[in-house]
Amino acid sequence: MRHTALPTTPFPRRPARAPGVVRIGTQGWNYSAWVGPFYPAETRPADFLTVYARAFDTVEIDSTFYATPSASSVQGWASRVPANFVFSLKLPQEITHHRRLRHAGDVTAEFFDRVRGLGARLGPVLAQFAPDFGPAELPALATFLPLLPRDCRVAVEFRHRGWVHDGVMALLAEHNVALALTDARFIPRKTALALAERPTADFAYVRWLGPNRDLVDHSRIQVDRSRESEVWADAIRGLATRVGTIFGYMGNHFAGHAPASARALQTLIGQQPVPPTQLGDQLSLL
C-alpha cells in the first residue's frame, strides 16, 4: 500500500510536561446489544447513560452530527452524569457536509451557543469531513477556523489522505485545533501514529473506528485487536507527555464490542477499568 507522506517538521514543539489526563470512552452509549455483556440485564434504555457513566468518564455523541441538539436534550444529558463526566460532540453535517464550511457562521454560532449548556461537561467538538472533502477545500477551511469560539475545543477528522502535510498542520496549530487520530481505513495507522508525536493542539482526540462495517453483532469481541491496542497504548503514553488531555473513543466496529475494547486499552495504559459486574450494584441508586 502506498502510504501518505509524513510531515518532517515537528509542529508545534511543546515543552516537556507532566503526563496529561487520558479519558477513554466509547462512540455512543445507546446500544441494546450491550445489555447483558455490559449493562446489567435489568437496565432500562432511559438509564443507559447513567449506568455508562459509572464505567467511563467520557463519551462521544453522534446524534449532533444530524442536527443541533435541543436545549432540553443538552440539559438531559448533563443531568444524568456526574460532574466530572465529559461529552464530546460532532459538529452538525449541515456545516461540514452540506455547506462544506461555507456561509456557516450562523449555524456554527448557534451550535456552540447550545452545547455550552453542558458547562464543564462540554468536551471537544469533532468536525468530521466526508471522503470527498479534499485538499482543494483548503480555502474554505482557512476561512472557517477563525469562526470557531476560543473557549471551546475543536478537533477535525479528515478522511482524505491529501490533508496530511505541513501546511495544514501549521494552520490547525495556529487555531489550537486538534487533528483527530483515527484507526480506520481513511489514513494508514502508521501515519496516524506518527502524527501522535506532533500534536497541533494542547489536547488530543483519538478514534478507533475499525477497518470496515462488517461487524454487526455488538454484543461481543469478534476480532483480536490486542496487537493494535498495544501499539496505540504506547502512542498514548507518549502523547500524554505532549498535551494536557487525551480524549479517546472506541467504536463497536473496531473489534465488535466497544466497552470491552475500551476497558482493554485502559488496562494497557495503567488505568483501572470498571468491570460490568460492578455496574449492577449501582442500579438501586438510579
SERO-4910 file (N, C-alpha, C, O; in steps of 0.05 Angstrom, whole numbers):
BEGIN
 pado doro    nc1    nc2    nc3   cac1   cac2   cac3    cc1    cc2    cc3    oc1    oc2    oc3
  Met    A     17    -24      0      0      0      0     17     25      0     38     26     14
  Arg    A     10     44    -15     25     69    -16     16     87      7     -7     95      8
  His    A     35     94     25     28    109     48     30    139     43     46    148     26
  Thr    A     14    154     57     15    183     56     42    193     66     52    183     86
  Ala    A     54    211     52     80    222     61     76    237     88     56    252     91
  Leu    A     94    232    106     91    245    132    105    272    133    125    276    119
  Pro    A     94    291    148    107    316    152    134    311    166    136    293    183
  Thr    A    154    326    160    180    322    171    187    341    194    206    335    209
  Thr    A    173    363    196    179    383    217    161    380    241    137    382    237
  Pro    A    171    376    265    153    375    288    138    401    290    149    422    288
  Phe    A    111    399    295     95    423    293     71    421    311     54    404    306
  Pro    A     68    437    332     89    454    343    105    438    363     97    417    372
  Arg    A    129    448    370    145    435    391    136    446    418    138    470    423
  Arg    A    127    429    435    117    438    461    137    429    483    150    409    481
  Pro    A    139    445    504    158    439    526    150    413    540    127    404    540
  Ala    A    170    401    553    164    377    569    145    383    591    146    405    602
  Arg    A    128    364    599    108    369    619    101    343    632    108    321    623
  Ala    A     87    346    655     77    322    668     56    308    650     42    322    635
  Pro    A     54    282    652     34    268    634      6    279    638     -3    285    660
  Gly    A     -8    282    615    -35    293    615    -55    272    623    -49    249    627
  Val    A    -80    281    626   -102    264    633   -111    248    608   -112    260    586
  Val    A   -116    223    611   -126    206    589   -154    197    595   -159    183    615
  Arg    A   -173    205    579   -201    198    582   -208    178    560   -207    185    536
  Ile    A   -216    154    567   -223    134    547   -253    128    550   -263    124    572
  Gly    A   -267    128    528   -295    121    528   -303    108    502   -286     96    488
  Thr    A   -328    109    495   -338     96    470   -352    116    453   -359    139    461
  Gln    A   -357    108    428   -373    124    410   -402    117    414   -413     98    402
  Gly    A   -415    132    430   -443    127    437   -447    109    460   -428     97    470
  Trp    A   -472    108    470   -479     91    493   -505     76    489   -511     57    504
  Asn    A   -521     84    469   -548     74    467   -550     49    449   -561     51    427
  Tyr    A   -539     27    459   -539      2    443   -553    -20    460   -543    -27    481
  Ser    A   -574    -30    449   -589    -51    463   -572    -77    465   -575    -93    483
  Ala    A   -553    -81    446   -536   -105    446   -517   -105    469   -505   -125    476
  Trp    A   -513    -82    482   -496    -80    505   -509    -90    531   -496    -95    551
  Val    A   -536    -93    531   -550   -103    554   -543   -133    558   -548   -149    541
  Gly    A   -531   -138    581   -522   -166    586   -492   -166    588   -481   -170    609
  Pro    A   -478   -162    565   -448   -162    567   -437   -137    580   -414   -138    590
  Phe    A   -451   -115    579   -441    -90    592   -462    -79    612   -457    -79    636
  Tyr    A   -485    -70    602   -506    -61    620   -518    -85    634   -522   -106    621
  Pro    A   -524    -83    659   -538   -105    673   -565   -111    659   -577    -94    646
  Ala    A   -573   -136    661   -597   -145    646   -622   -129    651   -639   -126    634
  Glu    A   -624   -118    675   -648   -103    682   -647    -73    675   -666    -58    681
  Thr    A   -626    -64    662   -623    -36    656   -643    -27    634   -645    -39    613
  Arg    A   -657     -5    640   -675      6    621   -660     25    602   -640     37    610
  Pro    A   -669     28    577   -656     46    559   -653     75    570   -633     88    565
  Ala    A   -673     84    585   -672    110    596   -649    113    616   -640    136    622
  Asp    A   -639     91    626   -617     91    646   -590     85    634   -570     84    649
  Phe    A   -589     79    608   -564     71    596   -541     91    602   -520     84    611
  Leu    A   -546    117    598   -525    137    601   -516    138    630   -492    140    635
  Thr    A   -534    138    649   -527    139    677   -509    115    685   -489    118    699
  Val    A   -517     92    676   -501     68    682   -474     69    667   -453     62    679
  Tyr    A   -474     78    642   -449     80    627   -430     98    642   -406     92    643
  Ala    A   -439    120    653   -422    139    667   -410    128    692   -392    141    704
  Arg    A   -419    105    701   -406     92    724   -382     76    715   -365     67    732
  Ala    A   -379     71    689   -357     56    679   -336     74    665   -312     69    666
  Phe    A   -345     95    652   -328    113    636   -334    142    643   -356    148    652
  Asp    A   -314    159    640   -318    187    646   -321    205    622   -320    230    624
  Thr    A   -325    193    599   -329    209    574   -343    192    553   -342    167    554
  Val    A   -357    205    535   -370    192    512   -371    210    489   -371    235    492
  Glu    A   -371    199    465   -375    215    441   -404    212    431   -414    190    428
  Ile    A   -417    235    426   -445    235    417   -445    238    387   -434    257    376
  Asp    A   -459    220    374   -461    220    345   -486    235    335   -486    245    313
  Ser    A   -507    237    352   -532    248    343   -530    278    335   -546    287    319
  Thr    A   -511    292    346   -508    320    340   -498    324    311   -499    346    301
  Phe    A   -488    303    299   -480    304    271   -504    309    253   -502    322    232
  Tyr    A   -527    300    262   -551    302    245   -567    327    250   -583    336    233
  Ala    A   -563    340    273   -577    365    279   -567    376    305   -557    362    323
  Thr    A   -568    403    308   -561    416    333   -581    406    354   -605    407    350
  Pro    A   -571    397    377   -589    386    397   -607    408    410   -600    432    410
  Ser    A   -630    400    420   -647    419    434   -635    425    461   -619    411    471
  Ala    A   -644    448    472   -634    455    498   -642    434    519   -627    429    538
  Ser    A   -666    422    516   -675    402    535   -657    377    533   -652    364    553
  Ser    A   -648    370    509   -631    347    506   -604    351    520   -593    334    534
  Val    A   -593    375    516   -568    382    528   -570    381    559   -553    370    572
  Gln    A   -591    392    569   -595    392    598   -600    363    608   -591    356    630
  Gly    A   -614    347    592   -619    320    600   -594    304    601   -590    288    620
  Trp    A   -576    307    582   -550    293    583   -535    300    608   -525    283    623
  Ala    A   -533    327    613   -517    336    636   -528    326    662   -513    320    681
  Ser    A   -555    324    664   -567    316    689   -564    287    696   -569    279    719
  Arg    A   -556    271    677   -554    242    681   -526    232    687   -522    207    689
  Val    A   -507    250    689   -479    241    693   -466    257    715   -476    279    722
  Pro    A   -445    247    727   -431    262    748   -417    287    738   -414    291    714
  Ala    A   -409    304    756   -397    330    749   -371    327    733   -365    345    718
  Asn    A   -357    305    738   -331    302    724   -333    289    697   -313    283    684
  Phe    A   -357    283    688   -361    269    662   -360    290    640   -367    313    643
  Val    A   -349    281    617   -346    299    594   -358    287    569   -353    264    562
  Phe    A   -373    303    554   -385    296    529   -368    308    506   -362    332    506
  Ser    A   -362    292    486   -352    302    461   -375    300    440   -389    280    441
  Leu    A   -377    319    423   -400    320    405   -390    325    376   -370    338    372
  Lys    A   -405    315    357   -398    320    329   -411    346    320   -434    352    327
  Leu    A   -397    361    304   -408    385    292   -429    376    271   -425    356    257
  Pro    A   -451    390    269   -472    382    251   -463    379    222   -447    395    212
  Gln    A   -474    360    208   -467    356    180   -476    379    162   -466    382    140
  Glu    A   -495    394    171   -503    418    155   -478    436    151   -476    448    130
  Ile    A   -461    437    171   -437    454    169   -415    440    153   -403    452    135
  Thr    A   -409    414    159   -386    401    147   -392    388    120   -375    388    103
  His    A   -416    379    116   -423    364     91   -440    380     72   -435    380     48
  His    A   -461    393     82   -479    408     65   -468    435     56   -466    441     32
  Arg    A   -460    451     76   -448    477     69   -418    475     63   -407    494     52
  Arg    A   -406    454     72   -378    449     67   -361    473     77   -343    483     64
  Leu    A   -369    482    101   -356    503    116   -361    531    105   -352    551    116
  Arg    A   -376    533     83   -381    560     71   -407    572     81   -427    558     84
  His    A   -406    597     87   -430    612     96   -443    597    120   -467    594    122
  Ala    A   -426    589    138   -435    572    161   -432    586    188   -435    573    209
  Gly    A   -426    611    188   -421    625    213   -446    625    231   -443    622    255
  Asp    A   -469    628    220   -494    630    236   -500    603    249   -505    602    273
  Val    A   -499    581    234   -506    555    246   -484    546    264   -489    531    284
  Thr    A   -459    553    259   -437    546    277   -441    560    304   -438    547    325
  Ala    A   -447    586    303   -451    600    328   -474    589    344   -473    587    368
  Glu    A   -496    582    330   -519    571    343   -512    545    357   -521    539    379
  Phe    A   -497    528    343   -490    502    354   -473    506    380   -480    494    400
  Phe    A   -453    522    379   -436    525    403   -451    539    425   -447    532    449
  Asp    A   -468    558    419   -484    570    440   -502    549    454   -505    550    478
  Arg    A   -512    530    439   -530    510    450   -514    490    467   -522    484    490
  Val    A   -492    480    457   -477    459    473   -462    471    496   -454    455    514
  Arg    A   -458    497    497   -447    509    522   -464    503    546   -456    507    569
  Gly    A   -489    495    541   -507    488    563   -496    465    579   -506    460    602
  Leu    A   -478    450    569   -465    428    584   -446    438    605   -439    423    623
  Gly    A   -438    463    603   -420    474    623   -393    460    623   -381    455    602
  Ala    A   -384    453    647   -358    439    650   -358    412    638   -337    400    634
  Arg    A   -381    401    631   -383    374    620   -379    375    589   -379    354    576
  Leu    A   -375    398    577   -371    400    549   -342    394    542   -324    408    551
  Gly    A   -338    373    526   -311    366    517   -307    377    489   -319    396    481
  Pro    A   -289    364    474   -284    374    447   -308    370    428   -324    352    431
  Val    A   -308    387    408   -327    384    385   -312    373    362   -291    384    354
  Leu    A   -322    352    349   -308    340    327   -321    348    300   -345    343    296
  Ala    A   -305    360    283   -314    366    256   -305    343    238   -281    340    231
  Gln    A   -324    326    230   -318    302    214   -324    308    185   -347    314    179
  Phe    A   -305    305    168   -309    312    140   -312    287    123   -302    265    130
  Ala    A   -326    290    101   -331    268     82   -306    261     66   -289    278     64
  Pro    A   -304    237     56   -280    230     40   -276    248     15   -254    251      6
  Asp    A   -298    259      5   -295    277    -19   -288    305    -11   -286    323    -29
  Phe    A   -285    311     15   -276    337     24   -245    337     23   -232    330     43
  Gly    A   -234    343      0   -206    341     -5   -190    366     -1   -202    387      6
  Pro    A   -164    366     -6   -147    389     -2   -154    413    -18   -146    436    -11
  Ala    A   -170    410    -39   -179    433    -55   -197    451    -38   -201    474    -45
  Glu    A   -207    440    -16   -225    456      2   -209    472     23   -221    483     41
  Leu    A   -183    473     20   -166    487     40   -175    516     44   -176    525     67
  Pro    A   -182    531     23   -191    559     28   -215    560     46   -218    578     63
  Ala    A   -234    541     43   -258    541     60   -250    535     89   -261    547    107
  Leu    A   -232    516     93   -223    510    120   -209    534    132   -214    541    156
  Ala    A   -191    547    117   -177    570    128   -195    593    135   -190    608    154
  Thr    A   -217    596    121   -237    617    127   -254    610    151   -263    627    166
  Phe    A   -259    584    154   -277    574    175   -263    574    203   -276    581    222
  Leu    A   -239    566    204   -226    563    231   -227    588    248   -231    585    272
  Pro    A   -223    612    237   -225    636    254   -253    640    266   -256    656    285
  Leu    A   -273    627    255   -301    630    266   -305    613    291   -325    617    305
  Leu    A   -287    595    296   -291    577    319   -287    592    345   -268    608    347
  Pro    A   -303    588    365   -300    602    391   -275    593    405   -268    569    405
  Arg    A   -262    612    417   -236    606    431   -241    591    457   -222    579    468
  Asp    A   -265    592    468   -270    578    494   -278    549    491   -283    536    511
  Cys    A   -278    539    466   -286    511    462   -264    496    447   -250    508    430
  Arg    A   -260    471    453   -240    455    440   -253    442    415   -275    432    416
  Val    A   -237    442    393   -247    431    368   -226    413    356   -202    419    357
  Ala    A   -235    390    345   -217    372    331   -229    368    303   -253    371    299
  Val    A   -212    362    284   -222    356    257   -213    328    249   -191    319    255
  Glu    A   -230    315    234   -224    288    224   -226    289    194   -247    291    182
  Phe    A   -202    286    181   -201    285    151   -203    256    143   -191    239    155
  Arg    A   -218    252    122   -220    225    110   -208    224     82   -216    207     66
  His    A   -190    242     77   -175    243     52   -146    247     59   -139    266     73
  Arg    A   -129    230     49   -101    230     57    -86    255     49    -65    261     60
  Gly    A    -96    269     29    -82    292     19    -80    315     39    -65    334     34
  Trp    A    -95    314     61    -94    335     81    -69    333     99    -63    353    112
  Val    A    -56    311     99    -34    306    118     -8    318    107      7    304     94
  His    A     -4    344    112     21    357    104     26    381    123      9    389    138
  Asp    A     50    391    121     59    412    140     41    437    140     36    448    161
  Gly    A     32    445    116     16    469    114    -10    467    130    -18    486    144
  Val    A    -23    444    128    -48    440    143    -42    438    173    -57    449    189
  Met    A    -21    424    180    -14    422    208     -9    449    220    -17    455    243
  Ala    A      5    466    205     10    493    215    -16    509    218    -19    524    238
  Leu    A    -34    506    200    -59    521    201    -75    512    226    -86    529    240
  Leu    A    -77    486    231    -91    476    254    -78    486    280    -91    494    299
  Ala    A    -51    485    281    -37    493    305    -42    523    311    -43    531    334
  Glu    A    -44    539    290    -49    567    293    -75    572    309    -77    592    324
  His    A    -94    555    305   -120    558    318   -125    539    341   -147    536    352
  Asn    A   -104    524    350   -105    504    371   -127    484    366   -142    476    384
  Val    A   -129    475    341   -148    455    333   -133    428    330   -112    427    317
  Ala    A   -144    407    342   -131    381    342   -137    366    316   -160    367    306
  Leu    A   -117    353    305   -122    334    283   -130    308    296   -113    295    309
  Ala    A   -154    299    291   -163    273    302   -146    250    291   -142    249    267
  Leu    A   -137    233    308   -121    210    300   -140    186    299   -154    180    319
  Thr    A   -141    173    277   -161    151    273   -147    125    266   -128    124    251
  Asp    A   -159    104    277   -151     77    268   -174     67    250   -194     57    260
  Ala    A   -171     72    225   -192     66    205   -179     64    178   -155     64    175
  Arg    A   -195     60    157   -185     56    131   -177     83    117   -164     82     96
  Phe    A   -184    105    128   -181    131    114   -152    139    111   -142    146     90
  Ile    A   -137    138    134   -109    145    135    -94    122    148   -103    112    168
  Pro    A    -72    113    137    -58     90    148    -51     93    177    -45    115    187
  Arg    A    -53     71    192    -47     72    220    -19     82    225    -14     97    244
  Lys    A      0     75    208     28     84    211     29    115    211     44    127    226
  Thr    A     13    127    193     12    156    192      0    168    217     11    187    228
  Ala    A    -22    157    226    -36    167    250    -18    165    274    -17    184    290
  Leu    A     -3    143    277     15    140    300     38    160    299     46    171    319
  Ala    A     48    165    275     69    185    272     59    213    279     74    229    291
  Leu    A     35    219    271     23    246    278     19    249    307     17    272    317
  Ala    A     16    227    322     13    229    351     38    242    364     37    251    387
  Glu    A     60    241    350     85    253    361     87    283    357    106    295    367
  Arg    A     67    294    343     69    323    337     41    335    337     31    343    316
  Pro    A     28    337    360      1    347    362     -1    376    354     18    391    356
  Thr    A    -24    384    344    -29    411    335    -45    428    355    -50    451    350
  Ala    A    -52    416    378    -67    430    399    -57    421    426    -40    403    429
  Asp    A    -68    434    447    -60    427    474    -76    404    485    -75    397    509
  Phe    A    -92    391    468   -106    366    474   -105    348    450    -97    357    428
  Ala    A   -112    323    453   -112    305    431   -138    290    430   -152    287    450
  Tyr    A   -145    281    405   -171    267    401   -165    242    384   -153    244    363
  Val    A   -172    219    395   -166    193    381   -192    178    378   -209    177    396
  Arg    A   -195    165    354   -219    149    349   -211    122    337   -195    121    318
  Trp    A   -221    101    349   -216     74    339   -241     64    325   -260     55    338
  Leu    A   -241     66    299   -264     60    283   -265     32    272   -286     20    268
  Gly    A   -242     20    267   -240     -6    254   -239     -3    224   -246     18    213
  Pro    A   -232    -24    210   -227    -22    181   -253    -22    164   -252    -13    141
  Asn    A   -275    -32    175   -299    -34    158   -324    -36    176   -322    -33    200
  Arg    A   -347    -41    164   -372    -43    178   -383    -72    179   -407    -76    182
  Asp    A   -366    -91    176   -374   -119    175   -384   -130    202   -400   -149    202
  Leu    A   -376   -118    223   -383   -128    250   -410   -117    258   -412    -94    266
  Val    A   -431   -133    256   -458   -123    261   -468   -133    288   -488   -123    298
  Asp    A   -454   -152    300   -461   -162    327   -444   -146    347   -420   -150    348
  His    A   -457   -128    362   -442   -110    380   -442   -120    409   -437   -105    427
  Ser    A   -449   -145    413   -450   -156    440   -425   -169    450   -423   -177    473
  Arg    A   -405   -173    432   -381   -188    440   -358   -181    422   -361   -171    399
  Ile    A   -334   -185    432   -309   -182    416   -308   -204    396   -312   -228    402
  Gln    A   -303   -197    370   -302   -217    349   -275   -217    334   -269   -235    319
  Val    A   -259   -196    338   -233   -194    325   -212   -188    346   -216   -170    362
  Asp    A   -190   -202    345   -169   -197    364   -153   -172    355   -138   -173    336
  Arg    A   -157   -151    370   -143   -126    365   -122   -120    386   -114    -97    390
  Ser    A   -113   -140    400    -94   -136    422    -68   -123    412    -57   -106    426
  Arg    A    -58   -132    389    -33   -121    379    -36    -91    373    -19    -75    380
  Glu    A    -58    -84    359    -63    -56    352    -66    -40    378    -57    -17    379
  Ser    A    -80    -51    397    -84    -36    422    -58    -31    437    -55    -10    449
  Glu    A    -40    -50    436    -14    -47    449      2    -24    436     15     -8    449
  Val    A      0    -23    409     14     -2    395      2     25    402     17     44    406
  Trp    A    -24     26    403    -37     52    410    -31     59    439    -28     83    445
  Ala    A    -30     40    457    -23     46    484      4     60    487      7     79    502
  Asp    A     23     50    472     50     62    471     48     91    461     60    109    472
  Ala    A     32     95    440     29    122    428     16    140    448     23    164    450
  Ile    A     -4    131    462    -19    147    481      0    156    504     -1    179    513
  Arg    A     16    137    513     35    145    535     54    167    526     60    185    542
  Gly    A     63    166    501     80    187    491     64    213    487     73    235    494
  Leu    A     40    210    476     24    234    471     16    248    496     13    273    496
  Ala    A     13    233    518      5    245    543     26    264    555     21    280    572
  Thr    A     51    262    545     72    280    553     72    305    537     88    324    542
  Arg    A     56    306    516     56    329    498     31    346    500     31    369    491
  Val    A      9    335    511    -16    350    513    -28    348    541    -19    331    557
  Gly    A    -47    365    547    -59    365    574    -79    343    577    -81    332    599
  Thr    A    -95    337    556   -116    317    558   -118    302    532   -116    313    511
  Ile    A   -121    276    534   -127    259    511   -155    248    514   -163    237    534
  Phe    A   -171    252    493   -198    241    491   -198    219    471   -191    223    447
  Gly    A   -204    194    479   -203    171    461   -229    156    462   -240    150    483
  Tyr    A   -239    149    438   -265    136    436   -265    111    418   -257    112    395
  Met    A   -273     89    430   -275     63    416   -302     60    402   -322     68    413
  Gly    A   -301     49    378   -325     43    364   -330     13    364   -312     -3    368
  Asn    A   -355      5    361   -362    -23    361   -349    -38    338   -343    -61    340
  His    A   -343    -24    316   -332    -37    293   -302    -42    295   -290    -54    277
  Phe    A   -290    -32    316   -261    -37    320   -256    -67    324   -239    -78    312
  Ala    A   -271    -79    343   -268   -107    348   -294   -122    353   -294   -146    356
  Gly    A   -316   -107    354   -343   -119    358   -358   -108    381   -383   -107    380
  His    A   -344   -101    403   -358    -93    427   -341    -70    440   -321    -76    453
  Ala    A   -350    -46    436   -334    -23    444   -327    -21    474   -304    -15    480
  Pro    A   -345    -27    492   -338    -25    520   -315    -43    528   -297    -35    543
  Ala    A   -314    -68    517   -292    -86    524   -266    -76    512   -245    -78    525
  Ser    A   -267    -65    488   -243    -54    475   -232    -31    491   -208    -28    495
  Ala    A   -251    -14    501   -242      9    516   -230      1    543   -210     12    551
  Arg    A   -242    -19    556   -230    -29    581   -203    -41    577   -185    -38    594
  Ala    A   -199    -56    555   -173    -68    549   -152    -46    546   -130    -49    556
  Leu    A   -159    -25    532   -140     -3    528   -134     11    555   -111     18    560
  Gln    A   -154     15    571   -150     27    598   -129     10    613   -111     22    626
  Thr    A   -132    -16    612   -113    -33    627    -85    -30    616    -66    -29    631
  Leu    A    -82    -28    590    -56    -26    577    -42      0    585    -17      1    587
  Ile    A    -57     21    589    -44     47    596    -43     51    626    -36     73    636
  Gly    A    -49     31    642    -46     32    671    -70     42    686    -68     47    710
  Gln    A    -93     45    673   -117     53    687   -131     29    698   -126      6    689
  Gln    A   -149     33    717   -164     11    729   -193     12    718   -209     28    727
  Pro    A   -199     -5    699   -226     -5    688   -247    -15    707   -241    -30    726
  Val    A   -271     -6    704   -294    -15    720   -307    -39    706   -318    -35    684
  Pro    A   -306    -63    717   -318    -86    704   -349    -84    704   -360    -72    722
  Pro    A   -362    -95    684   -391    -94    682   -405   -106    706   -427    -98    713
  Thr    A   -392   -125    720   -404   -138    743   -409   -119    766   -426   -124    783
  Gln    A   -395    -97    766   -398    -77    787   -420    -57    781   -429    -42    799
  Leu    A   -429    -55    756   -448    -35    749   -476    -41    760   -491    -23    767
  Gly    A   -483    -67    763   -509    -74    773   -513    -66    802   -536    -61    811
  Asp    A   -491    -63    818   -493    -55    846   -504    -27    848   -514    -20    870
  Gln    A   -502    -11    827   -510     17    828   -539     21    819   -549     44    822
  Leu    A   -552      1    808   -578      6    797   -598     15    818   -617     30    811
  Ser    A   -595      8    842   -613     16    863   -612     46    868   -630     57    881
  Leu    A   -590     59    859   -587     87    863   -600    103    841   -602    128    843
  Leu    A   -609     90    819   -620    105    796   -648    115    802   -660    128    785
***
